[in-house]
Amino acid sequence: MSHTISINLSPSLGDFVARQSAERGIDAYFETILRERQREEARDRLEAELIKGIESGPAVETITPEFWEKIREEGRRRLAQKRGEHV
């Protein structure tokens, strides 16, 4: 499903967008900008959660390669369960 959005830009911004979108087209230009912003927002949320974790106190388990494998296995198990696969 696509959405059509109309925006009014100042002449200088309109010229800038025209130059920036000349190669790929206006739709691709704005999609690229918006996807970059989505990634930035996701990164910001992740960083905030990591900071909360760091500030919550000392780790209860030593972080080792085995720890990460255990985390990955748990993630796979939960994904399989969500998909209705036998675990």
N, C-alpha and C positions, 0 to 999 in steps of 0.2 A: 504494500500500500504506500503510495507516495503522497506527499503533501506539497501544495504550491503555496509559496510565501512571497509576498511583495514587500519590498523595503525601499525606502527613500534614502539616498546617499547624497552627501554634499558633492559638488562637482569634482573636488580633488580626490575624495574617496572613490567616487565612480570611475575616475580615470585610473586610479591605482588598481582597482578590481579588474577593470578591463585589461590592463597590461598583464596582471598576474594570471588571469584566466584565458589569455589569448591562445595558449598551446592546447590546453585540455578542455576548455569550455567552462562556462560559468557553473554548471551543476557539479562537475567534478571538483572544481576549485572549492566551492563551499562545502561539499561533502568531506574533502580532505581537512579543511579547517575544523569542521565540527567533530570529526573522528579524533583529531589531535586533541581537541578540548576534552572529549570523553575520556581519552587515555590519561590526560593530566588530572582530571577529576578522580578517576579510579586510583591513580597513583597517590593523590592527596589523601583519599580515604584510607588506603592501605597504610600510608605513613602514619596517619593519626592512630590507627589501630595498633601499629607496631610500637608507637610511643606509649600508648596506654599500657601495653604489655610490659614494656621495659620499666615503666614507672610503678607497676603493680607489685613489684618486689622481686626477690631473688628467684631464679629458676628452680623448679622443683625436680628437674631432671637434667642431667648433663647432655648437652647437644653433641651428638656423635653421628657418624654415617648410619649407624644402626637405628638411632632415633628417627632420622629422616626416612629411612626405609619403613619403619613402623608407621609413620605418619602417612606415607604413600599407600601402604597396604590398607590402612583404615579408610583412606579416601576412595580407593578402588572398591572396597567392600561396600561402602555407603552408596557409591554410584551404581554398583550392580544391584543393590537392594532397591534403590529408587527406580531403576529400570525394570524391576520385577524379575531379575535373573536370580537363579539359585546361588546362594552364597556358600 
